[in-house]
C-alpha cells in the first residue's frame, strides 16, 4: 500500500516538474521578442534652450539669443535635466555665469526678479535699492513692470502733514509737484495684507524696489513723512513739468490766497 502511495506521489512530482520546465521554456523563448519590442520604442526627449551667441556675465538675455532644441533623455541626464526647460521672457533674465555659443542654457546660470542676488547684479554703480511701499491706487497711468522707468510726484500741503492724515483740513493749500523723475524699477513685490486686525478682508500692497542715488534716497525718506506720493510710468523727463498742479487749477481761489511756489517740495531729477 505504501509503495503505491509513493509511486503516485512520484508521478505527481514528475508531472509538476515537467509542467514547470515547459512554462520556463515558453517564457525564455518569448523574452527576446519582448526585448526587441522595447528596443523599437522611441527614447523620450527633453526641450532645452541653446545659446546662439556668447552671453557674458550680467548681460540681459533676449528670446532671440536662444534657440529651442530637443535632446534625448540620456543626453539630458548628463546635465541633470529631468524635464523641459521653460523661460518667461516677459521677465528680465540676467546671466550670472558666462555662457558660450552652443551651450545648453539651464536655469542655474540665469537670474530673474525675485531671486536672491538679482538686485546686486542689475543695480548700477553709485546707486542703491530703495523699497517704496505703495497701495495699488497710488500707482497711476496703468501697470508698472520690472525694468520700467517711473516718475514720482508728491502731493503736499503747507497746513498739514498728509503722510498720516485721512482727511484734508484745507483744500486750498494742496499742491502736486514732481519729486523724482526717470527712476528705474528693479523689482516689484506684491503681498496680500489684512485691511484691519482680525479681518478676513485683504488688500494688495505693492513694494517697488527703486534704483536711486543717495541724494534721491534722502528726498524720498523726507517726502514719505510729510506728503502723499503718487507713482506713474514715465513718458520722458521733458514732460515732468506737466505734473505741476495746485488747488487753484481745480477750484476758484482768491488771488491773495493762492499757494506760493516755495511751499512745495522741490523737484529732483535723476
C-alpha positions in Angstrom: 0.0 0.0 0.0 2.8 2.3 1.0 4.6 1.6 -2.3 1.5 2.6 -4.3 1.2 5.9 -2.5 4.9 6.6 -3.0 4.5 5.8 -6.7 1.5 8.1 -7.1 3.4 11.0 -5.3 6.4 10.4 -7.6 4.2 10.6 -10.7 2.6 13.8 -9.5 6.0 15.4 -8.7 7.4 14.5 -12.1 4.3 15.9 -13.8 4.6 19.2 -11.9 8.3 19.4 -12.8 7.7 18.7 -16.4 4.9 21.4 -16.5 7.2 23.9 -14.9 10.0 23.3 -17.3 7.7 23.7 -20.2 6.5 27.1 -18.9 10.1 28.2 -18.3 10.9 27.3 -21.9 8.0 29.3 -23.2 8.9 32.3 -21.2 12.6 32.1 -22.2 11.6 31.9 -25.9 9.3 34.9 -25.6 11.8 37.2 -23.8 13.9 38.1 -26.9 10.8 39.1 -28.7 9.7 41.4 -25.8 13.2 42.9 -25.7 13.1 43.6 -29.4 9.7 45.3 -29.0 11.1 47.5 -26.2 14.1 48.4 -28.3 11.8 49.7 -31.0 10.1 52.2 -28.6 11.4 55.8 -29.2 13.5 57.3 -26.4 11.9 60.2 -24.5 13.2 63.7 -25.4 13.6 66.9 -23.4 13.2 70.5 -24.6 16.3 72.7 -23.9 17.5 76.2 -24.9 20.8 76.6 -26.8 22.8 79.8 -26.8 23.1 81.2 -30.4 26.0 83.5 -29.3 28.2 84.2 -26.3 26.4 85.7 -23.3 28.6 87.4 -20.8 28.1 87.9 -17.1 25.4 90.5 -16.2 24.0 90.7 -19.7 20.3 90.6 -20.4 19.0 87.5 -22.2 16.6 88.1 -25.1 14.4 85.4 -26.8 16.4 85.9 -30.0 19.6 85.0 -28.2 18.4 81.4 -27.7 17.0 78.6 -29.9 14.9 75.6 -28.9 16.2 72.0 -29.4 15.1 68.6 -28.2 17.7 66.2 -26.9 17.3 62.6 -25.7 16.7 61.9 -22.0 20.1 60.1 -21.9 21.8 63.3 -23.0 19.7 65.4 -20.7 20.7 63.2 -17.7 24.3 64.2 -18.2 23.4 67.8 -17.5 21.0 67.0 -14.6 18.0 67.9 -16.7 14.9 65.9 -15.9 12.1 67.8 -17.7 11.5 70.5 -20.4 13.2 73.8 -19.6 10.9 76.8 -19.9 11.6 80.6 -19.5 9.3 83.6 -19.1 10.8 86.1 -21.5 8.4 88.8 -20.2 10.6 89.0 -17.2 14.2 90.2 -17.1 16.7 87.3 -17.4 20.3 88.1 -16.4 23.4 86.0 -17.0 25.1 85.2 -13.7 27.8 82.9 -15.3 29.4 83.3 -18.7 27.5 81.3 -21.4 29.2 80.4 -24.7 27.7 79.7 -28.1 26.3 76.2 -28.3 25.9 75.8 -24.5 22.7 74.5 -23.0 21.2 77.4 -21.0 20.0 75.9 -17.7 18.1 77.9 -15.1 21.0 77.8 -12.7 23.1 80.2 -14.9 20.3 82.8 -15.1 18.7 85.2 -12.6 15.2 86.8 -12.7 13.4 89.3 -10.5 12.7 88.0 -7.0 15.6 85.6 -6.9 18.5 86.1 -4.4 21.3 88.1 -6.0 19.2 89.7 -8.8 19.3 93.2 -7.3 23.1 93.2 -6.7 23.6 92.0 -10.3 21.3 94.5 -12.0 21.9 97.7 -10.0 24.3 100.3 -11.4 27.4 101.6 -9.8 26.8 104.5 -7.4 23.1 103.6 -6.9 21.3 101.9 -4.1 18.0 100.0 -3.8 15.1 101.7 -2.1 11.9 99.9 -1.1 8.9 102.1 -1.6 5.6 100.6 -0.3 2.6 101.8 -2.1 -1.1 100.8 -2.4 -2.4 100.0 -5.8 -4.4 103.2 -6.0 -1.2 105.2 -5.7 0.1 103.8 -9.0 -1.2 105.9 -11.8 -1.2 105.5 -15.5 -1.5 101.8 -15.8 0.6 98.8 -14.9 4.2 99.1 -13.9 6.6 96.3 -14.6 10.2 95.4 -13.6 12.6 97.4 -15.7 10.2 100.3 -16.3 11.2 103.9 -15.6 8.8 105.8 -13.4 8.2 109.4 -12.2 7.2 110.1 -8.6 5.1 113.1 -7.7 4.3 114.5 -4.2 1.0 115.9 -3.0 1.8 118.2 -0.1 0.1 120.9 2.0 1.5 123.9 3.8 -1.1 123.5 6.5 -0.8 119.8 7.5 1.2 116.6 7.2 -0.5 114.5 4.5 1.5 111.3 5.1 -0.6 110.3 8.2 -3.9 112.1 7.5 -7.0 110.5 6.2 -8.7 113.9 5.6 -7.6 117.3 4.4 -8.2 120.3 6.6 -7.7 123.0 4.0 -8.1 122.0 0.3 -6.8 125.4 -0.7 -3.3 124.5 0.4 -2.9 121.4 -1.7 -0.1 121.2 -4.3 1.2 118.5 -6.6 4.8 118.6 -8.0 7.3 116.1 -9.4 9.7 114.8 -6.8 11.8 112.3 -8.8 11.9 111.5 -12.5 13.3 108.7 -14.6 13.7 106.2 -11.7 14.3 102.6 -12.6 12.2 99.9 -11.1 14.5 97.0 -10.2 11.8 94.6 -8.8 8.2 94.5 -7.8 6.9 92.6 -4.7 3.2 92.2 -4.1 1.7 90.9 -0.9 -1.8 90.4 0.5 -2.4 92.0 3.8 -5.4 92.3 6.1 -7.4 95.5 5.9 -7.5 95.7 9.7 -6.8 93.5 12.7 -8.8 90.2 12.9 -10.4 90.9 9.5 -10.6 88.4 6.7 -10.7 91.2 4.1 -7.4 91.7 2.4 -5.8 94.3 0.1 -2.8 94.1 -2.2 0.2 96.1 -1.1 2.9 96.6 -3.7 6.6 97.3 -2.9 8.6 98.9 -5.7 12.3 98.3 -5.4 13.8 101.5 -6.9 17.3 102.3 -8.1 18.2 105.7 -6.6 21.2 107.7 -5.7 21.9 108.7 -2.1 20.5 112.2 -2.7 17.3 110.7 -4.2 17.0 108.3 -1.3 17.2 111.2 1.2 14.5 113.1 -0.7 12.2 110.0 -0.7 12.7 109.5 3.1 11.7 113.1 3.8 8.8 113.1 1.4 7.3 109.9 2.9 7.0 111.7 6.2 5.3 114.9 5.0 3.4 114.1 1.8 1.5 111.6 -0.2 3.4 110.0 -3.1 2.0 109.1 -6.5 3.9 106.9 -9.0 3.3 106.6 -12.7 5.1 105.2 -15.7 7.4 107.9 -17.1 6.8 109.2 -20.6 10.0 111.2 -20.5 11.8 113.7 -18.4 10.8 116.5 -20.8 7.2 116.1 -19.7 7.8 116.2 -15.9 6.8 119.9 -15.7 3.2 118.8 -16.6 2.9 117.2 -13.2 2.6 120.6 -11.5 -0.8 121.5 -10.2 -2.4 123.1 -7.2 -5.9 123.7 -5.8 -6.4 126.8 -7.9 -6.3 124.6 -11.0 -9.4 122.8 -9.8 -11.3 125.3 -7.6 -11.6 129.1 -7.7 -9.3 130.7 -5.1 -8.9 134.4 -4.5 -5.6 135.7 -5.8 -4.3 136.7 -2.3 -4.9 133.1 -1.0 -3.1 131.2 -3.8 -0.2 129.0 -2.8 3.2 130.3 -3.3 5.7 128.1 -5.2 8.2 127.9 -2.4 5.7 125.9 -0.2 6.1 122.7 -2.2 8.8 120.0 -2.2 11.4 120.8 -4.8 11.8 118.5 -7.8 14.9 116.5 -8.2 15.7 114.8 -11.4 17.7 111.5 -11.5 
